[in-house]
Amino acid sequence: MSKLQKSILIVVLVLLVDQVLKIWIKTNMTLGQEFPVIGNWFIIHFVENNGMAFGFEFGGNYGKIFLSLFRVIAVFGIGWYILQLIKKGLPMGFIACVSLIFAGAIGNIIDSAFYGLIFNDSYGEVSTLFPAGGGYASFLHGRVVDMFYFPLFSGIFPNWVPFVGGTDFQFFRPVFNVADSAISVGIFSIIIFYRKQFNNLDKKEKEESTTEQNQKEVTENAPENESSGI
């Protein structure tokens, strides 16, 4: 199996798991509903968000459109980058990390672009796929489905901590999904294991640029050399 085929397989598997789980959540749970998976520290908790990964918001309708379009552009950019990595012969592990980021970005784009069209609202009722009355929002205005919640521990910040002293805290508060996880795993794996690959990539690009420049100079000087020889 080629590197390109392996990359495509990673993307397809992540998208399949991500979308199957999101569709199950939407069609079996109401917004805010939850159930424990492992005690009180791993909970499936159904929430939706208009913004970025891990439930962070990004300003209003125009912000939503901007974020969705930015994601689409980023996906095309990452896809092109993966092809370049394969072309330059970088390790499959590095390509796999970028493929995880690529898959995660596509997974959340699908929610933003299409879920508003194919689902009705989940407020107080279980959502229906392709409802007769139409969806809850227009194209690019769908909400991202999140469900993984890990409230590992909670407490109160000491009074001496600036700004938040005496207030409650909980770790880990954000609710996220498979796509968010794929992006995070991809990014952190690159930071931990493949930082040197960026240096190697820059080195290869410089070498290729130097080679191309030398070939260009030889080509430009060739007629002059032939003329002087005559």
C-alpha positions as CSV (number, residue, x, y, z in Angstrom):
1,M,0.0,0.0,0.0
2,S,1.4,3.4,-1.0
3,K,1.8,6.3,1.3
4,L,-1.1,8.1,-0.5
5,Q,-3.4,5.1,0.0
6,K,-2.4,4.9,3.7
7,S,-3.2,8.6,4.1
8,I,-6.5,8.2,2.4
9,L,-7.3,5.2,4.6
10,I,-6.6,7.2,7.8
11,V,-8.8,10.1,6.6
12,V,-11.7,7.8,5.7
13,L,-11.5,5.8,9.0
14,V,-11.5,9.0,11.1
15,L,-14.4,10.5,9.2
16,L,-16.4,7.3,9.4
17,V,-16.0,7.0,13.1
18,D,-16.6,10.7,13.6
19,Q,-19.7,11.0,11.5
20,V,-21.3,7.7,12.6
21,L,-20.9,8.7,16.3
22,K,-22.3,12.2,15.7
23,I,-25.3,11.0,13.8
24,W,-26.0,8.4,16.5
25,I,-25.8,11.2,19.1
26,K,-28.1,13.5,17.1
27,T,-30.7,10.8,16.5
28,N,-30.7,9.2,19.9
29,M,-30.1,12.0,22.5
30,T,-31.6,15.4,23.3
31,L,-29.3,18.4,23.7
32,G,-27.8,18.4,27.2
33,Q,-28.5,14.7,27.8
34,E,-25.7,12.6,29.2
35,F,-24.8,9.1,30.4
36,P,-21.7,7.8,32.2
37,V,-19.3,5.5,30.4
38,I,-16.6,5.0,33.1
39,G,-17.7,6.3,36.5
40,N,-18.0,10.0,36.8
41,W,-14.9,10.9,34.9
42,F,-15.8,9.7,31.3
43,I,-19.3,10.9,30.3
44,I,-21.1,11.1,26.9
45,H,-22.6,14.6,27.1
46,F,-24.4,15.9,24.1
47,V,-23.7,19.6,23.3
48,E,-23.4,21.6,20.1
49,N,-21.3,24.6,19.4
50,N,-21.1,27.3,16.7
51,G,-17.4,27.8,16.8
52,M,-14.0,26.1,17.0
53,A,-12.7,22.9,18.5
54,F,-13.5,22.0,22.1
55,G,-16.6,24.2,22.2
56,F,-14.9,27.6,21.8
57,E,-17.2,30.2,20.1
58,F,-16.3,32.6,17.3
59,G,-18.4,35.7,17.0
60,G,-21.9,35.6,15.5
61,N,-23.3,34.8,12.1
62,Y,-20.5,36.5,10.2
63,G,-17.9,34.9,12.4
64,K,-19.5,31.5,11.7
65,I,-19.4,32.0,7.9
66,F,-15.8,33.3,8.1
67,L,-14.8,30.3,10.3
68,S,-16.5,27.8,7.9
69,L,-14.8,29.3,4.8
70,F,-11.5,29.4,6.6
71,R,-11.8,25.7,7.4
72,V,-12.6,24.9,3.8
73,I,-9.5,26.9,2.6
74,A,-7.4,25.2,5.3
75,V,-8.5,21.8,4.2
76,F,-7.5,22.4,0.6
77,G,-4.2,23.7,1.9
78,I,-3.6,20.7,4.2
79,G,-4.5,18.3,1.4
80,W,-2.0,19.9,-1.0
81,Y,0.6,19.8,1.8
82,I,0.1,16.0,2.3
83,L,0.7,15.5,-1.4
84,Q,3.9,17.5,-1.2
85,L,5.1,15.5,1.8
86,I,4.5,12.2,-0.1
87,K,6.3,13.6,-3.1
88,K,9.3,14.6,-1.0
89,G,9.5,11.1,0.6
90,L,8.9,12.1,4.2
91,P,8.2,9.3,6.8
92,M,4.8,7.8,6.9
93,G,4.4,8.6,10.6
94,F,4.7,12.3,9.8
95,I,2.3,12.0,6.9
96,A,-0.2,10.1,9.2
97,C,-0.1,13.0,11.7
98,V,-0.9,15.5,9.1
99,S,-3.6,13.2,7.7
100,L,-5.2,13.1,11.2
101,I,-5.4,16.9,11.2
102,F,-6.8,16.9,7.7
103,A,-9.5,14.4,8.7
104,G,-10.4,16.3,11.8
105,A,-10.8,19.5,9.9
106,I,-13.1,17.8,7.3
107,G,-15.2,16.2,10.1
108,N,-16.1,19.5,11.7
109,I,-16.6,21.2,8.3
110,I,-19.3,18.5,7.5
111,D,-21.2,19.5,10.7
112,S,-20.9,23.2,10.0
113,A,-21.8,23.0,6.3
114,F,-24.6,20.3,6.3
115,Y,-26.0,19.5,9.7
116,G,-28.2,22.5,9.7
117,L,-29.7,21.3,6.4
118,I,-30.2,17.6,7.3
119,F,-31.2,17.7,11.0
120,N,-33.9,19.5,12.9
121,D,-33.2,21.1,16.3
122,S,-32.3,18.9,19.3
123,Y,-33.8,21.2,21.9
124,G,-36.1,19.1,24.1
125,E,-36.4,16.4,21.4
126,V,-34.4,13.8,19.6
127,S,-33.4,15.1,16.2
128,T,-34.5,13.5,12.9
129,L,-32.3,12.9,9.9
130,F,-33.8,14.6,6.8
131,P,-36.9,16.0,8.6
132,A,-40.0,16.7,6.5
133,G,-40.0,20.3,7.6
134,G,-36.4,20.9,6.7
135,G,-33.3,21.6,8.8
136,Y,-32.7,24.0,11.6
137,A,-30.2,26.3,9.7
138,S,-28.9,27.2,6.3
139,F,-25.7,26.1,4.5
140,L,-22.5,26.8,6.6
141,H,-24.6,27.6,9.6
142,G,-24.8,24.2,11.2
143,R,-23.6,23.5,14.7
144,V,-20.7,21.1,15.5
145,V,-21.7,18.0,17.6
146,D,-19.6,17.3,20.7
147,M,-19.9,14.5,23.2
148,F,-16.8,13.5,25.0
149,Y,-16.6,14.9,28.5
150,F,-13.8,14.1,31.0
151,P,-14.5,15.9,34.4
152,L,-11.4,14.2,35.9
153,F,-11.3,16.4,39.0
154,S,-12.6,19.7,40.4
155,G,-11.8,22.1,43.2
156,I,-11.3,25.7,44.1
157,F,-8.4,27.9,43.1
158,P,-6.3,29.1,46.1
159,N,-7.0,32.7,47.1
160,W,-3.5,33.7,46.2
161,V,-3.9,32.8,42.5
162,P,-4.4,36.1,40.6
163,F,-7.8,36.9,39.0
164,V,-9.3,33.4,39.6
165,G,-8.5,32.9,43.3
166,G,-11.4,31.5,45.3
167,T,-13.4,30.4,42.2
168,D,-14.3,26.9,41.1
169,F,-12.3,25.0,38.5
170,Q,-12.8,21.7,36.7
171,F,-10.4,19.6,34.7
172,F,-11.1,18.8,31.9
173,R,-14.1,21.1,31.2
174,P,-14.3,21.3,27.4
175,V,-16.5,18.8,25.6
176,F,-15.1,17.6,22.3
177,N,-15.6,15.0,19.5
178,V,-13.6,12.5,17.4
179,A,-12.6,15.2,14.9
180,D,-11.2,17.4,17.6
181,S,-9.3,14.4,19.0
182,A,-7.8,13.6,15.6
183,I,-6.6,17.2,15.2
184,S,-5.1,17.3,18.7
185,V,-3.3,13.9,18.4
186,G,-1.9,14.9,15.0
187,I,-0.6,18.3,16.3
188,F,0.9,17.0,19.5
189,S,2.5,14.0,17.8
190,I,4.2,16.3,15.3
191,I,5.5,18.5,18.1
192,I,6.7,15.6,20.2
193,F,8.1,13.2,17.5
194,Y,8.5,15.0,14.2
195,R,9.8,18.5,14.9
196,K,13.0,17.7,13.0
197,Q,11.0,16.9,9.9
198,F,10.3,20.5,9.4
199,N,14.1,21.2,9.4
200,N,14.6,18.3,7.0
201,L,11.8,19.6,4.8
202,D,13.3,23.1,4.7
203,K,16.7,21.6,3.9
204,K,15.2,19.7,1.0
205,E,13.4,22.7,-0.3
206,K,16.6,24.8,-0.2
207,E,18.6,22.0,-2.0
208,E,15.9,21.8,-4.7
209,S,15.8,25.5,-5.0
210,T,19.6,25.6,-5.4
211,T,19.6,22.8,-7.9
212,E,16.9,24.6,-10.0
213,Q,18.8,27.9,-9.8
214,N,22.0,26.1,-11.0
215,Q,20.2,24.4,-13.8
216,K,18.7,27.8,-14.8
217,E,22.1,29.5,-14.9
218,V,23.6,26.6,-17.0
219,T,20.7,26.9,-19.4
220,E,21.0,30.7,-19.7
221,N,24.8,30.6,-20.1
222,A,24.8,27.7,-22.6
223,P,24.1,29.8,-25.8
224,E,26.9,32.2,-24.8
225,N,29.4,29.4,-24.3
226,E,28.5,27.9,-27.7
227,S,28.8,31.3,-29.3
228,S,32.2,32.0,-27.8
229,G,33.4,28.5,-28.9
230,I,32.7,29.3,-32.5
